[in-house]
Amino acid sequence: MFYFKHGHYDKAFSDLEKALEQYGKVLNNPEKSLEIKSNYANALILQAKICFNLEKYEDTIRLLNKALEIDHGARLY
């Protein structure tokens, strides 16, 4: 955000690409997500948030439904 506000668009774009790579790594490695969040439902919710940010809405719904099956009281926001 800093780079963008100050007109350093190349650096801002580079940082955005790096952030999206990290999203992809977490999304494509559920085991790593589970290491980050030991509660399985929470790991699924994290993956769902990533899918949502990547506009993968069907995957988002699938993951949130699975999280609710595991933990009916899961906070989905």
Summary of the structure (lengths in Angstrom):
residues: 77
radius of gyration: 15.0
end to end distance: 23.7
largest distance: 46.3
contacts: 190
relative contact order: 0.12
helix: 75%
strand: 0%
